[in-house]
Amino acid sequence: MSALAAFLDFRHVSLEVLMALAPLVAFFLFFQLVYLRLPAAFVANMFKGVALCSAGLVLFLQGVQVGFMPVGTAMGEALGQMGGVWLLAPIGFVLGFVATIAEPAVHILCYEVEKASSGSIRKLTILTTLSLGVATFVALGMAKIVYGVPIHYILVPGYLLAMAMMIYCDATFVAIAFDAGGVATGPMTVTFVLAVALGIASVIEGRDPILDGFGLVALVAMAPILSVMALGMLVTFVKNRSRT
């Protein structure tokens, strides 16, 4: 099959999207017929949204399969074959930062935080905090691959630190932090950064792509929890200091 034919073959991805959205549509129709009875115009707009969402998901997932993942793996293999493997950590920092900035779900979360807090927690502040946190832990993940550090050496202390920080952090930032942990592990991070990590692990001598390549998404999920709670503790400290 040619590259063009592979790019245009949407059948498998379309079926996956259909199977994912069909139960949601059926759920809505049940409530519409039995309980909601919304106006016809509202229902029509809902189906227009479903159609647009379906088309967007099909295009995105197909693009991931034929573009993002192969390119990410190829980049990882090229980076892993470089002479100075110590450069992988700063490169990982940059990749983590730009992938988080490009994550649509992160922007939605930051917007909702600013709106719900009536502007007291700015979107740019949360976005910068999230991006720097994820970038730091992607760099740490790259170092983990290079030096073969077991993942539980990072995850266990990290989550113990998170539980300790919950005691001193404002409850508002704790809630935002744990939501941010799930949001940061979106399609951009999983499809691109993970592919790069697997490519690196596959070419470095003595590393196993399964054992060393995976686990990066877990680090990314932990990064916003720590970084946002650190921001919350800093905000609380500044407020308390200004009152004294």
C-alpha positions as CSV (number, residue, x, y, z in Angstrom):
1,M,0.0,0.0,0.0
2,S,1.4,3.4,-1.0
3,A,1.9,6.2,1.5
4,L,-1.0,8.2,0.0
5,A,-3.3,5.1,0.3
6,A,-2.3,4.6,3.9
7,F,-3.1,8.2,4.7
8,L,-6.5,8.1,3.0
9,D,-7.5,4.8,4.5
10,F,-9.9,6.0,7.3
11,R,-12.0,2.9,7.6
12,H,-10.3,1.5,10.8
13,V,-10.1,4.8,12.6
14,S,-13.7,5.7,11.6
15,L,-15.0,2.5,13.1
16,E,-13.2,3.2,16.3
17,V,-14.6,6.7,16.5
18,L,-18.1,5.4,15.7
19,M,-17.8,2.8,18.5
20,A,-16.7,5.5,21.0
21,L,-19.4,8.0,20.2
22,A,-22.4,5.8,19.5
23,P,-23.0,5.0,23.2
24,L,-22.9,8.7,24.1
25,V,-25.4,9.5,21.3
26,A,-27.7,6.6,22.4
27,F,-27.5,7.9,26.0
28,F,-28.5,11.4,25.0
29,L,-31.4,10.1,22.8
30,F,-32.7,8.0,25.7
31,F,-32.8,11.0,28.0
32,Q,-34.1,13.3,25.3
33,L,-37.1,11.0,24.6
34,V,-37.9,10.1,28.2
35,Y,-36.9,13.1,30.3
36,L,-35.4,16.1,28.6
37,R,-37.6,16.8,25.6
38,L,-35.4,19.7,24.4
39,P,-36.4,21.8,21.4
40,A,-35.7,20.4,17.9
41,A,-33.2,23.2,17.3
42,F,-31.1,22.2,20.3
43,V,-31.1,18.5,19.2
44,A,-30.1,19.5,15.6
45,N,-27.2,21.6,17.0
46,M,-26.2,18.6,19.1
47,F,-26.0,16.3,16.1
48,K,-24.1,19.0,14.1
49,G,-21.6,19.0,17.0
50,V,-21.3,15.2,17.0
51,A,-20.7,15.2,13.2
52,L,-17.9,17.8,13.6
53,C,-16.4,16.0,16.6
54,S,-16.4,12.7,14.7
55,A,-14.7,14.3,11.7
56,G,-12.1,15.9,13.9
57,L,-11.4,12.8,15.8
58,V,-11.0,10.7,12.6
59,L,-8.6,13.2,11.1
60,F,-6.6,13.6,14.3
61,L,-6.3,9.8,15.0
62,Q,-5.4,9.1,11.4
63,G,-2.8,11.9,11.5
64,V,-1.3,10.4,14.7
65,Q,-1.0,7.0,13.1
66,V,0.6,8.1,9.9
67,G,2.5,11.2,11.2
68,F,3.1,11.9,14.8
69,M,4.0,8.4,16.1
70,P,6.3,7.4,13.2
71,V,8.1,10.8,13.3
72,G,8.4,10.7,17.1
73,T,9.9,7.2,17.0
74,A,12.3,8.2,14.2
75,M,13.3,11.3,16.2
76,G,13.9,9.2,19.3
77,E,16.1,6.7,17.4
78,A,18.1,9.6,16.0
79,L,18.5,11.2,19.4
80,G,19.5,7.9,21.0
81,Q,22.3,7.5,18.5
82,M,23.9,10.8,19.3
83,G,27.3,10.8,20.9
84,G,26.4,13.0,23.8
85,V,23.4,11.3,25.5
86,W,23.5,13.9,28.3
87,L,21.8,16.2,25.8
88,L,18.7,14.1,26.0
89,A,17.6,15.7,29.3
90,P,17.6,19.3,28.0
91,I,16.0,18.2,24.7
92,G,13.3,16.4,26.7
93,F,12.7,19.6,28.6
94,V,12.0,21.5,25.4
95,L,9.8,18.7,24.0
96,G,7.8,18.5,27.2
97,F,7.3,22.3,27.3
98,V,6.2,22.7,23.7
99,A,4.0,19.5,23.8
100,T,2.1,20.9,26.9
101,I,1.7,24.3,25.3
102,A,0.2,22.6,22.3
103,E,-2.2,20.4,24.3
104,P,-5.8,21.6,23.7
105,A,-7.1,20.1,27.0
106,V,-4.5,22.1,29.0
107,H,-5.7,25.3,27.5
108,I,-9.3,24.4,28.3
109,L,-8.4,23.7,31.9
110,C,-6.5,26.9,32.3
111,Y,-9.4,28.9,30.8
112,E,-11.9,27.2,33.1
113,V,-9.7,27.9,36.1
114,E,-9.5,31.6,35.2
115,K,-13.2,31.8,34.6
116,A,-14.2,29.9,37.8
117,S,-11.8,32.0,39.9
118,S,-13.1,35.3,38.4
119,G,-9.7,36.0,37.1
120,S,-7.8,35.7,40.4
121,I,-5.9,32.7,39.0
122,R,-4.7,33.7,35.6
123,K,-4.7,31.3,32.7
124,L,-1.2,32.2,31.7
125,T,0.0,31.5,35.3
126,I,-1.4,28.0,35.3
127,L,-0.3,27.3,31.7
128,T,3.3,28.3,32.5
129,T,3.3,26.3,35.7
130,L,2.0,23.2,34.0
131,S,4.4,23.5,31.1
132,L,7.4,24.0,33.2
133,G,6.4,21.1,35.5
134,V,5.8,18.7,32.6
135,A,9.1,19.8,30.9
136,T,11.1,19.1,34.1
137,F,9.7,15.6,34.5
138,V,10.1,14.8,30.8
139,A,13.7,15.7,31.2
140,L,13.8,13.5,34.3
141,G,12.2,10.7,32.2
142,M,14.9,11.0,29.6
143,A,17.6,10.8,32.2
144,K,15.8,7.7,33.6
145,I,16.1,6.1,30.2
146,V,19.8,7.0,29.7
147,Y,20.9,5.8,33.1
148,G,18.4,3.0,33.6
149,V,16.8,4.3,36.8
150,P,13.8,2.2,37.9
151,I,10.6,4.2,37.6
152,H,9.5,3.5,41.2
153,Y,12.6,5.4,42.4
154,I,10.9,8.5,41.0
155,L,7.2,7.8,41.4
156,V,7.1,6.7,45.0
157,P,9.0,9.7,46.4
158,G,7.1,12.0,44.1
159,Y,3.6,10.9,45.3
160,L,4.8,10.8,48.9
161,L,5.8,14.4,48.4
162,A,2.5,15.2,46.8
163,M,0.6,13.8,49.8
164,A,2.7,15.8,52.1
165,M,2.1,19.0,50.1
166,M,-1.6,18.4,50.3
167,I,-1.5,19.2,54.0
168,Y,0.0,22.7,53.5
169,C,-1.5,23.6,50.1
170,D,-4.8,25.5,49.7
171,A,-7.7,23.2,48.9
172,T,-8.4,25.1,45.7
173,F,-5.0,24.4,44.3
174,V,-5.1,20.8,45.4
175,A,-8.3,20.2,43.3
176,I,-6.8,22.0,40.3
177,A,-3.5,20.1,40.6
178,F,-5.1,16.6,40.5
179,D,-7.3,17.6,37.5
180,A,-4.2,19.0,35.8
181,G,-2.5,15.7,36.2
182,G,-5.0,14.0,34.0
183,V,-5.3,16.8,31.5
184,A,-1.5,17.0,30.9
185,T,-1.4,13.4,29.7
186,G,-3.4,14.3,26.5
187,P,-3.0,13.2,22.9
188,M,0.0,15.5,22.1
189,T,2.1,14.1,25.0
190,V,1.1,10.5,24.6
191,T,1.4,10.3,20.9
192,F,4.6,12.3,20.4
193,V,6.7,12.4,23.6
194,L,6.0,8.7,24.4
195,A,7.0,7.8,20.8
196,V,10.2,9.7,21.2
197,A,11.0,8.0,24.5
198,L,10.3,4.5,22.9
199,G,12.6,5.4,20.0
200,I,15.4,6.4,22.3
201,A,15.1,3.3,24.5
202,S,15.2,1.1,21.4
203,V,18.6,2.2,20.2
204,I,20.5,2.8,23.5
205,E,22.6,-0.3,24.3
206,G,21.3,-2.2,27.4
207,R,17.9,-0.5,27.4
208,D,14.6,-2.3,26.8
209,P,11.8,-0.2,25.1
210,I,9.2,-1.9,27.2
211,L,11.0,-1.6,30.6
212,D,12.7,1.7,30.0
213,G,10.7,3.4,27.3
214,F,7.3,3.3,29.1
215,G,6.6,5.1,32.3
216,L,7.1,8.6,30.9
217,V,3.4,9.3,30.8
218,A,3.2,8.4,34.6
219,L,5.9,11.0,35.2
220,V,4.0,13.6,33.1
221,A,0.8,12.9,35.1
222,M,2.6,13.5,38.4
223,A,4.3,16.7,37.2
224,P,1.3,19.0,37.2
225,I,0.2,17.8,40.7
226,L,3.5,18.8,42.2
227,S,4.0,22.0,40.2
228,V,0.4,23.4,40.7
229,M,0.5,22.6,44.5
230,A,3.9,24.3,44.7
231,L,2.3,27.3,43.0
232,G,-0.6,27.2,45.5
233,M,1.9,27.1,48.5
234,L,3.8,30.0,47.0
235,V,0.6,32.0,46.6
236,T,-0.4,31.2,50.2
237,F,3.0,32.2,51.5
238,V,2.9,35.5,49.6
239,K,-0.6,36.3,50.9
240,N,0.3,35.5,54.5
241,R,3.5,37.6,54.2
242,S,1.6,40.6,52.8
243,R,-0.8,40.5,55.8
244,T,2.0,40.7,58.4
